[in-house]
Amino acid sequence: MKTLKCSDVGFDCAAVVTAETVEEVLAQAAAHAQKVHGVPVTPEMAEEIAEKIQEK
């Protein structure tokens, strides 16, 4: 199971994204970033975010 905390990518936010694959985590994280924080995730940002995804 892959996990990403929103706070790990610099937001003051308690959201946590969990999914089976890195791709699923990135898709959910991008949707969250756009909807909640008003930030579109670029391909460059996605690469940086992927590095912060942890195995749980």
N, CA, C and O atoms as a Tripos MOL2 file, in Angstrom:
@<TRIPOS>MOLECULE
protein
  224   223    56     0     0
PROTEIN
NO_CHARGES

@<TRIPOS>ATOM
      1 N           0.8480   -1.1770    0.0000 N.3       1 MET1
      2 CA          0.0000    0.0000    0.0000 C.3       1 MET1
      3 C           0.8950    1.2420    0.0000 C.2       1 MET1
      4 O           1.8350    1.3360    0.7900 O.2       1 MET1
      5 N           0.6050    2.1690   -0.8680 N.am      2 LYS2
      6 CA          1.3650    3.4110   -0.9980 C.3       2 LYS2
      7 C           0.6100    4.5300   -0.2770 C.2       2 LYS2
      8 O          -0.6180    4.6000   -0.3240 O.2       2 LYS2
      9 N           1.3740    5.4080    0.3930 N.am      3 THR3
     10 CA          0.7640    6.4820    1.1700 C.3       3 THR3
     11 C           1.5120    7.7920    0.9440 C.2       3 THR3
     12 O           2.7380    7.8160    0.8320 O.2       3 THR3
     13 N           0.7440    8.8820    0.8790 N.am      4 LEU4
     14 CA          1.3120   10.2170    0.7660 C.3       4 LEU4
     15 C           0.5330   11.1480    1.6790 C.2       4 LEU4
     16 O          -0.6930   11.2290    1.6070 O.2       4 LEU4
     17 N           1.2610   11.8480    2.5390 N.am      5 LYS5
     18 CA          0.6480   12.8680    3.3880 C.3       5 LYS5
     19 C           0.7550   14.2060    2.6720 C.2       5 LYS5
     20 O           1.8160   14.5540    2.1540 O.2       5 LYS5
     21 N          -0.3160   14.9380    2.6420 N.am      6 CYS6
     22 CA         -0.3170   16.2530    1.9960 C.3       6 CYS6
     23 C           0.7400   17.1480    2.6410 C.2       6 CYS6
     24 O           1.3970   17.9300    1.9540 O.2       6 CYS6
     25 N           0.9000   17.0350    3.9340 N.am      7 SER7
     26 CA          1.8920   17.8550    4.6360 C.3       7 SER7
     27 C           3.3170   17.5500    4.1880 C.2       7 SER7
     28 O           4.2010   18.3950    4.3300 O.2       7 SER7
     29 N           3.5550   16.3500    3.6460 N.am      8 ASP8
     30 CA          4.8940   15.9880    3.1630 C.3       8 ASP8
     31 C           5.2910   16.7630    1.9110 C.2       8 ASP8
     32 O           6.4730   16.8380    1.5750 O.2       8 ASP8
     33 N           4.3260   17.3290    1.2310 N.am      9 VAL9
     34 CA          4.6340   18.0990    0.0260 C.3       9 VAL9
     35 C           4.4660   19.6020    0.2530 C.2       9 VAL9
     36 O           4.3890   20.3800   -0.6980 O.2       9 VAL9
     37 N           4.4090   19.9950    1.5220 N.am     10 GLY10
     38 CA          4.4790   21.4160    1.8460 C.3      10 GLY10
     39 C           3.1900   22.1180    2.2020 C.2      10 GLY10
     40 O           3.2020   23.3220    2.4570 O.2      10 GLY10
     41 N           2.0800   21.4070    2.2260 N.am     11 PHE11
     42 CA          0.8200   22.0500    2.5950 C.3      11 PHE11
     43 C           0.5390   21.8480    4.0830 C.2      11 PHE11
     44 O           0.9010   20.8200    4.6560 O.2      11 PHE11
     45 N          -0.1030   22.8250    4.6990 N.am     12 ASP12
     46 CA         -0.5510   22.7010    6.0790 C.3      12 ASP12
     47 C          -1.9170   22.0250    6.0310 C.2      12 ASP12
     48 O          -2.9610   22.6690    6.1380 O.2      12 ASP12
     49 N          -1.8740   20.6950    5.8640 N.am     13 CYS13
     50 CA         -3.0820   19.9240    5.5770 C.3      13 CYS13
     51 C          -2.9090   18.5190    6.1410 C.2      13 CYS13
     52 O          -1.8380   17.9240    6.0150 O.2      13 CYS13
     53 N          -3.9450   17.9960    6.7550 N.am     14 ALA14
     54 CA         -3.8780   16.6750    7.3800 C.3      14 ALA14
     55 C          -4.3070   15.5360    6.4460 C.2      14 ALA14
     56 O          -4.3660   14.3820    6.8700 O.2      14 ALA14
     57 N          -4.6040   15.8470    5.1910 N.am     15 ALA15
     58 CA         -5.0580   14.8120    4.2520 C.3      15 ALA15
     59 C          -3.9770   13.7720    4.0050 C.2      15 ALA15
     60 O          -2.7860   14.0790    3.9620 O.2      15 ALA15
     61 N          -4.4320   12.5210    3.8420 N.am     16 VAL16
     62 CA         -3.5370   11.4090    3.5240 C.3      16 VAL16
     63 C          -4.1600   10.6350    2.3640 C.2      16 VAL16
     64 O          -5.3370   10.2790    2.4010 O.2      16 VAL16
     65 N          -3.3550   10.3830    1.3400 N.am     17 VAL17
     66 CA         -3.8030    9.6160    0.1740 C.3      17 VAL17
     67 C          -3.1810    8.2300    0.2670 C.2      17 VAL17
     68 O          -1.9780    8.0910    0.4890 O.2      17 VAL17
     69 N          -4.0130    7.2050    0.0960 N.am     18 THR18
     70 CA         -3.5420    5.8230    0.1490 C.3      18 THR18
     71 C          -4.1030    5.0680   -1.0560 C.2      18 THR18
     72 O          -5.2890    5.1720   -1.3710 O.2      18 THR18
     73 N          -3.2370    4.3090   -1.7240 N.am     19 ALA19
     74 CA         -3.6680    3.5150   -2.8710 C.3      19 ALA19
     75 C          -2.6790    2.3790   -3.0930 C.2      19 ALA19
     76 O          -1.6410    2.3050   -2.4350 O.2      19 ALA19
     77 N          -3.0130    1.5030   -4.0210 N.am     20 GLU20
     78 CA         -2.1790    0.3380   -4.3170 C.3      20 GLU20
     79 C          -0.9340    0.6920   -5.1130 C.2      20 GLU20
     80 O           0.1170    0.0760   -4.9310 O.2      20 GLU20
     81 N          -1.0440    1.6920   -6.0040 N.am     21 THR21
     82 CA          0.0830    2.0120   -6.8790 C.3      21 THR21
     83 C           0.4690    3.4890   -6.7650 C.2      21 THR21
     84 O          -0.3150    4.3180   -6.3020 O.2      21 THR21
     85 N           1.6890    3.7960   -7.1950 N.am     22 VAL22
     86 CA          2.1640    5.1800   -7.2240 C.3      22 VAL22
     87 C           1.2670    6.0130   -8.1360 C.2      22 VAL22
     88 O           0.9280    7.1500   -7.8080 O.2      22 VAL22
     89 N           0.8870    5.4510   -9.2700 N.am     23 GLU23
     90 CA          0.0530    6.1730  -10.2200 C.3      23 GLU23
     91 C          -1.2890    6.5620   -9.6090 C.2      23 GLU23
     92 O          -1.7740    7.6730   -9.8210 O.2      23 GLU23
     93 N          -1.8900    5.6420   -8.8470 N.am     24 GLU24
     94 CA         -3.1730    5.9370   -8.1920 C.3      24 GLU24
     95 C          -3.0050    7.0140   -7.1290 C.2      24 GLU24
     96 O          -3.8540    7.8970   -7.0000 O.2      24 GLU24
     97 N          -1.9190    6.9490   -6.3700 N.am     25 VAL25
     98 CA         -1.6650    7.9830   -5.3550 C.3      25 VAL25
     99 C          -1.5060    9.3330   -6.0380 C.2      25 VAL25
    100 O          -2.0870   10.3240   -5.5960 O.2      25 VAL25
    101 N          -0.7270    9.3820   -7.1090 N.am     26 LEU26
    102 CA         -0.5180   10.6450   -7.8150 C.3      26 LEU26
    103 C          -1.8220   11.2020   -8.3710 C.2      26 LEU26
    104 O          -2.0470   12.4110   -8.3090 O.2      26 LEU26
    105 N          -2.6740   10.3550   -8.9060 N.am     27 ALA27
    106 CA         -3.9570   10.8120   -9.4510 C.3      27 ALA27
    107 C          -4.8290   11.3970   -8.3490 C.2      27 ALA27
    108 O          -5.4240   12.4600   -8.5250 O.2      27 ALA27
    109 N          -4.9060   10.7110   -7.2170 N.am     28 GLN28
    110 CA         -5.7060   11.2020   -6.0980 C.3      28 GLN28
    111 C          -5.1140   12.4740   -5.5100 C.2      28 GLN28
    112 O          -5.8440   13.3980   -5.1550 O.2      28 GLN28
    113 N          -3.7870   12.5200   -5.4090 N.am     29 ALA29
    114 CA         -3.1150   13.7010   -4.8570 C.3      29 ALA29
    115 C          -3.3220   14.9130   -5.7640 C.2      29 ALA29
    116 O          -3.5410   16.0250   -5.2830 O.2      29 ALA29
    117 N          -3.2510   14.6930   -7.0810 N.am     30 ALA30
    118 CA         -3.4650   15.7930   -8.0210 C.3      30 ALA30
    119 C          -4.8890   16.3280   -7.9180 C.2      30 ALA30
    120 O          -5.1020   17.5400   -7.9410 O.2      30 ALA30
    121 N          -5.8510   15.4380   -7.8060 N.am     31 ALA31
    122 CA         -7.2520   15.8620   -7.6600 C.3      31 ALA31
    123 C          -7.4330   16.6400   -6.3630 C.2      31 ALA31
    124 O          -8.1200   17.6620   -6.3420 O.2      31 ALA31
    125 N          -6.8240   16.1660   -5.2880 N.am     32 HIS32
    126 CA         -6.9100   16.8470   -3.9960 C.3      32 HIS32
    127 C          -6.2580   18.2270   -4.0760 C.2      32 HIS32
    128 O          -6.8310   19.2100   -3.6070 O.2      32 HIS32
    129 N          -5.0740   18.3060   -4.6620 N.am     33 ALA33
    130 CA         -4.3570   19.5800   -4.7620 C.3      33 ALA33
    131 C          -5.1730   20.6130   -5.5320 C.2      33 ALA33
    132 O          -5.2280   21.7830   -5.1520 O.2      33 ALA33
    133 N          -5.8040   20.1700   -6.6140 N.am     34 GLN34
    134 CA         -6.6120   21.0870   -7.4130 C.3      34 GLN34
    135 C          -7.8670   21.5190   -6.6690 C.2      34 GLN34
    136 O          -8.1730   22.7100   -6.6040 O.2      34 GLN34
    137 N          -8.5980   20.5520   -6.1060 N.am     35 LYS35
    138 CA         -9.8790   20.8500   -5.4630 C.3      35 LYS35
    139 C          -9.7270   21.6220   -4.1620 C.2      35 LYS35
    140 O         -10.4320   22.6050   -3.9320 O.2      35 LYS35
    141 N          -8.8070   21.1790   -3.3090 N.am     36 VAL36
    142 CA         -8.6930   21.7620   -1.9670 C.3      36 VAL36
    143 C          -7.7550   22.9670   -1.9180 C.2      36 VAL36
    144 O          -8.0300   23.9520   -1.2330 O.2      36 VAL36
    145 N          -6.6460   22.8790   -2.6500 N.am     37 HIS37
    146 CA         -5.6230   23.9150   -2.5600 C.3      37 HIS37
    147 C          -5.5730   24.8270   -3.7840 C.2      37 HIS37
    148 O          -4.8500   25.8230   -3.7800 O.2      37 HIS37
    149 N          -6.3310   24.4980   -4.8310 N.am     38 GLY38
    150 CA         -6.3490   25.3170   -6.0350 C.3      38 GLY38
    151 C          -5.0390   25.2830   -6.8060 C.2      38 GLY38
    152 O          -4.7040   26.2260   -7.5220 O.2      38 GLY38
    153 N          -4.2970   24.1810   -6.6510 N.am     39 VAL39
    154 CA         -2.9840   24.0480   -7.2850 C.3      39 VAL39
    155 C          -3.0180   22.9210   -8.3210 C.2      39 VAL39
    156 O          -3.2310   21.7620   -7.9650 O.2      39 VAL39
    157 N          -2.8110   23.2500   -9.5940 N.am     40 PRO40
    158 CA         -2.7040   22.1900  -10.5980 C.3      40 PRO40
    159 C          -1.3370   21.5180  -10.4990 C.2      40 PRO40
    160 O          -0.3240   22.1950  -10.3200 O.2      40 PRO40
    161 N          -1.3040   20.2080  -10.6130 N.am     41 VAL41
    162 CA         -0.0490   19.4680  -10.5140 C.3      41 VAL41
    163 C           0.5460   19.2930  -11.9040 C.2      41 VAL41
    164 O          -0.0510   18.6580  -12.7740 O.2      41 VAL41
    165 N           1.7230   19.8600  -12.0980 N.am     42 THR42
    166 CA          2.4410   19.7380  -13.3680 C.3      42 THR42
    167 C           3.2040   18.4110  -13.3890 C.2      42 THR42
    168 O           3.3820   17.7860  -12.3440 O.2      42 THR42
    169 N           3.6500   17.9810  -14.5580 N.am     43 PRO43
    170 CA          4.4680   16.7500  -14.6070 C.3      43 PRO43
    171 C           5.7250   16.8490  -13.7360 C.2      43 PRO43
    172 O           6.1340   15.8660  -13.1190 O.2      43 PRO43
    173 N           6.3320   18.0310  -13.6880 N.am     44 GLU44
    174 CA          7.5230   18.2170  -12.8560 C.3      44 GLU44
    175 C           7.1820   18.0540  -11.3710 C.2      44 GLU44
    176 O           7.9220   17.4230  -10.6170 O.2      44 GLU44
    177 N           6.0570   18.6310  -10.9730 N.am     45 MET45
    178 CA          5.6180   18.4970   -9.5780 C.3      45 MET45
    179 C           5.3100   17.0430   -9.2570 C.2      45 MET45
    180 O           5.6230   16.5660   -8.1660 O.2      45 MET45
    181 N           4.6980   16.3350  -10.2040 N.am     46 ALA46
    182 CA          4.3490   14.9320   -9.9860 C.3      46 ALA46
    183 C           5.5980   14.1000   -9.7200 C.2      46 ALA46
    184 O           5.5710   13.1920   -8.8890 O.2      46 ALA46
    185 N           6.6980   14.4020  -10.4190 N.am     47 GLU47
    186 CA          7.9480   13.6850  -10.1840 C.3      47 GLU47
    187 C           8.4440   13.9080   -8.7560 C.2      47 GLU47
    188 O           8.8790   12.9680   -8.0900 O.2      47 GLU47
    189 N           8.3770   15.1540   -8.2910 N.am     48 GLU48
    190 CA          8.8120   15.4750   -6.9300 C.3      48 GLU48
    191 C           7.8970   14.8210   -5.8960 C.2      48 GLU48
    192 O           8.3650   14.3110   -4.8770 O.2      48 GLU48
    193 N           6.6100   14.8380   -6.1600 N.am     49 ILE49
    194 CA          5.6370   14.2340   -5.2470 C.3      49 ILE49
    195 C           5.8570   12.7220   -5.1690 C.2      49 ILE49
    196 O           5.7920   12.1430   -4.0850 O.2      49 ILE49
    197 N           6.1150   12.0830   -6.3040 N.am     50 ALA50
    198 CA          6.3170   10.6270   -6.3400 C.3      50 ALA50
    199 C           7.4490   10.2050   -5.4230 C.2      50 ALA50
    200 O           7.3950    9.1270   -4.8300 O.2      50 ALA50
    201 N           8.4700   11.0340   -5.2980 N.am     51 GLU51
    202 CA          9.6070   10.7120   -4.4290 C.3      51 GLU51
    203 C           9.2200   10.6850   -2.9500 C.2      51 GLU51
    204 O           9.9250   10.0870   -2.1370 O.2      51 GLU51
    205 N           8.1180   11.3220   -2.6020 N.am     52 LYS52
    206 CA          7.6890   11.4120   -1.2070 C.3      52 LYS52
    207 C           6.6710   10.3320   -0.8180 C.2      52 LYS52
    208 O           6.2820   10.2290    0.3450 O.2      52 LYS52
    209 N           6.2480    9.5390   -1.7890 N.am     53 ILE53
    210 CA          5.2920    8.4740   -1.5190 C.3      53 ILE53
    211 C           6.0060    7.3610   -0.7540 C.2      53 ILE53
    212 O           7.1050    6.9380   -1.1130 O.2      53 ILE53
    213 N           5.3480    6.9020    0.3100 N.am     54 GLN54
    214 CA          5.9330    5.8810    1.1610 C.3      54 GLN54
    215 C           5.1720    4.5730    1.0490 C.2      54 GLN54
    216 O           3.9840    4.5560    0.7230 O.2      54 GLN54
    217 N           5.8630    3.4860    1.3200 N.am     55 GLU55
    218 CA          5.2540    2.1590    1.3600 C.3      55 GLU55
    219 C           4.7680    1.9180    2.7810 C.2      55 GLU55
    220 O           5.5440    2.0170    3.7310 O.2      55 GLU55
    221 N           3.4910    1.6030    2.9280 N.am     56 LYS56
    222 CA          2.9330    1.3500    4.2740 C.3      56 LYS56
    223 C           2.3100   -0.0070    4.3270 C.2      56 LYS56
    224 O           1.7880   -0.4060    5.3670 O.2      56 LYS56
@<TRIPOS>BOND
     1     1     2 1
     2     2     3 1
     3     3     4 2
     4     3     5 am
     5     5     6 1
     6     6     7 1
     7     7     8 2
     8     7     9 am
     9     9    10 1
    10    10    11 1
    11    11    12 2
    12    11    13 am
    13    13    14 1
    14    14    15 1
    15    15    16 2
    16    15    17 am
    17    17    18 1
    18    18    19 1
    19    19    20 2
    20    19    21 am
    21    21    22 1
    22    22    23 1
    23    23    24 2
    24    23    25 am
    25    25    26 1
    26    26    27 1
    27    27    28 2
    28    27    29 am
    29    29    30 1
    30    30    31 1
    31    31    32 2
    32    31    33 am
    33    33    34 1
    34    34    35 1
    35    35    36 2
    36    35    37 am
    37    37    38 1
    38    38    39 1
    39    39    40 2
    40    39    41 am
    41    41    42 1
    42    42    43 1
    43    43    44 2
    44    43    45 am
    45    45    46 1
    46    46    47 1
    47    47    48 2
    48    47    49 am
    49    49    50 1
    50    50    51 1
    51    51    52 2
    52    51    53 am
    53    53    54 1
    54    54    55 1
    55    55    56 2
    56    55    57 am
    57    57    58 1
    58    58    59 1
    59    59    60 2
    60    59    61 am
    61    61    62 1
    62    62    63 1
    63    63    64 2
    64    63    65 am
    65    65    66 1
    66    66    67 1
    67    67    68 2
    68    67    69 am
    69    69    70 1
    70    70    71 1
    71    71    72 2
    72    71    73 am
    73    73    74 1
    74    74    75 1
    75    75    76 2
    76    75    77 am
    77    77    78 1
    78    78    79 1
    79    79    80 2
    80    79    81 am
    81    81    82 1
    82    82    83 1
    83    83    84 2
    84    83    85 am
    85    85    86 1
    86    86    87 1
    87    87    88 2
    88    87    89 am
    89    89    90 1
    90    90    91 1
    91    91    92 2
    92    91    93 am
    93    93    94 1
    94    94    95 1
    95    95    96 2
    96    95    97 am
    97    97    98 1
    98    98    99 1
    99    99   100 2
   100    99   101 am
   101   101   102 1
   102   102   103 1
   103   103   104 2
   104   103   105 am
   105   105   106 1
   106   106   107 1
   107   107   108 2
   108   107   109 am
   109   109   110 1
   110   110   111 1
   111   111   112 2
   112   111   113 am
   113   113   114 1
   114   114   115 1
   115   115   116 2
   116   115   117 am
   117   117   118 1
   118   118   119 1
   119   119   120 2
   120   119   121 am
   121   121   122 1
   122   122   123 1
   123   123   124 2
   124   123   125 am
   125   125   126 1
   126   126   127 1
   127   127   128 2
   128   127   129 am
   129   129   130 1
   130   130   131 1
   131   131   132 2
   132   131   133 am
   133   133   134 1
   134   134   135 1
   135   135   136 2
   136   135   137 am
   137   137   138 1
   138   138   139 1
   139   139   140 2
   140   139   141 am
   141   141   142 1
   142   142   143 1
   143   143   144 2
   144   143   145 am
   145   145   146 1
   146   146   147 1
   147   147   148 2
   148   147   149 am
   149   149   150 1
   150   150   151 1
   151   151   152 2
   152   151   153 am
   153   153   154 1
   154   154   155 1
   155   155   156 2
   156   155   157 am
   157   157   158 1
   158   158   159 1
   159   159   160 2
   160   159   161 am
   161   161   162 1
   162   162   163 1
   163   163   164 2
   164   163   165 am
   165   165   166 1
   166   166   167 1
   167   167   168 2
   168   167   169 am
   169   169   170 1
   170   170   171 1
   171   171   172 2
   172   171   173 am
   173   173   174 1
   174   174   175 1
   175   175   176 2
   176   175   177 am
   177   177   178 1
   178   178   179 1
   179   179   180 2
   180   179   181 am
   181   181   182 1
   182   182   183 1
   183   183   184 2
   184   183   185 am
   185   185   186 1
   186   186   187 1
   187   187   188 2
   188   187   189 am
   189   189   190 1
   190   190   191 1
   191   191   192 2
   192   191   193 am
   193   193   194 1
   194   194   195 1
   195   195   196 2
   196   195   197 am
   197   197   198 1
   198   198   199 1
   199   199   200 2
   200   199   201 am
   201   201   202 1
   202   202   203 1
   203   203   204 2
   204   203   205 am
   205   205   206 1
   206   206   207 1
   207   207   208 2
   208   207   209 am
   209   209   210 1
   210   210   211 1
   211   211   212 2
   212   211   213 am
   213   213   214 1
   214   214   215 1
   215   215   216 2
   216   215   217 am
   217   217   218 1
   218   218   219 1
   219   219   220 2
   220   219   221 am
   221   221   222 1
   222   222   223 1
   223   223   224 2
@<TRIPOS>SUBSTRUCTURE
     1 MET1         2 RESIDUE 1 A MET
     2 LYS2         6 RESIDUE 1 A LYS
     3 THR3        10 RESIDUE 1 A THR
     4 LEU4        14 RESIDUE 1 A LEU
     5 LYS5        18 RESIDUE 1 A LYS
     6 CYS6        22 RESIDUE 1 A CYS
     7 SER7        26 RESIDUE 1 A SER
     8 ASP8        30 RESIDUE 1 A ASP
     9 VAL9        34 RESIDUE 1 A VAL
    10 GLY10       38 RESIDUE 1 A GLY
    11 PHE11       42 RESIDUE 1 A PHE
    12 ASP12       46 RESIDUE 1 A ASP
    13 CYS13       50 RESIDUE 1 A CYS
    14 ALA14       54 RESIDUE 1 A ALA
    15 ALA15       58 RESIDUE 1 A ALA
    16 VAL16       62 RESIDUE 1 A VAL
    17 VAL17       66 RESIDUE 1 A VAL
    18 THR18       70 RESIDUE 1 A THR
    19 ALA19       74 RESIDUE 1 A ALA
    20 GLU20       78 RESIDUE 1 A GLU
    21 THR21       82 RESIDUE 1 A THR
    22 VAL22       86 RESIDUE 1 A VAL
    23 GLU23       90 RESIDUE 1 A GLU
    24 GLU24       94 RESIDUE 1 A GLU
    25 VAL25       98 RESIDUE 1 A VAL
    26 LEU26      102 RESIDUE 1 A LEU
    27 ALA27      106 RESIDUE 1 A ALA
    28 GLN28      110 RESIDUE 1 A GLN
    29 ALA29      114 RESIDUE 1 A ALA
    30 ALA30      118 RESIDUE 1 A ALA
    31 ALA31      122 RESIDUE 1 A ALA
    32 HIS32      126 RESIDUE 1 A HIS
    33 ALA33      130 RESIDUE 1 A ALA
    34 GLN34      134 RESIDUE 1 A GLN
    35 LYS35      138 RESIDUE 1 A LYS
    36 VAL36      142 RESIDUE 1 A VAL
    37 HIS37      146 RESIDUE 1 A HIS
    38 GLY38      150 RESIDUE 1 A GLY
    39 VAL39      154 RESIDUE 1 A VAL
    40 PRO40      158 RESIDUE 1 A PRO
    41 VAL41      162 RESIDUE 1 A VAL
    42 THR42      166 RESIDUE 1 A THR
    43 PRO43      170 RESIDUE 1 A PRO
    44 GLU44      174 RESIDUE 1 A GLU
    45 MET45      178 RESIDUE 1 A MET
    46 ALA46      182 RESIDUE 1 A ALA
    47 GLU47      186 RESIDUE 1 A GLU
    48 GLU48      190 RESIDUE 1 A GLU
    49 ILE49      194 RESIDUE 1 A ILE
    50 ALA50      198 RESIDUE 1 A ALA
    51 GLU51      202 RESIDUE 1 A GLU
    52 LYS52      206 RESIDUE 1 A LYS
    53 ILE53      210 RESIDUE 1 A ILE
    54 GLN54      214 RESIDUE 1 A GLN
    55 GLU55      218 RESIDUE 1 A GLU
    56 LYS56      222 RESIDUE 1 A LYS
